[in-house]
Amino acid sequence: MELIAIVATVLVALLHLYIMYIEMFLWDKPKGMKIFGLKPDFAKASKVMAANQGLYNGFLAAGLLWGAWLGAAGSQVMIFFLLCVVVAGIYGAITSSKKILFVQGLPGLIALIAVLLAA
């Protein structure tokens, strides 16, 4: 079960690295605008804010990878960062788009359950 928990956590971390990449480098590019459903004027005006948001996603990924790297000893680290992911997914669903709950929150919750079961 520990291996499943670590793999699930790493997958969530990789998802957040991808989100970071999109928000920091593709926000005002065609692919980024398509993914987030943005108009060019808004994408240009909010580019700095999105890069900052992307940085936070990178921090989540770093914390998740750190916990996974520690293995069983990192379960508390993984739990903390996965809880952050789940809360961010819920908040994003309430304030921005319901899709965030499924794209971000659900994978975080699945990984969190796996880590809790392995602990």
Secondary structure, 3 states (H helix, E strand, C coil): CHHHHHHHHHHHHHHHHHHHHHHHHHCCCHHHHHHHCCCHHHHHHCHHHHHHHHHHHHHHHHHHHHHHHHHHHHHHHHHHHHHHHHHHHHHHHHHCCCHHHHHHHHHHHHHHHHHHHHC
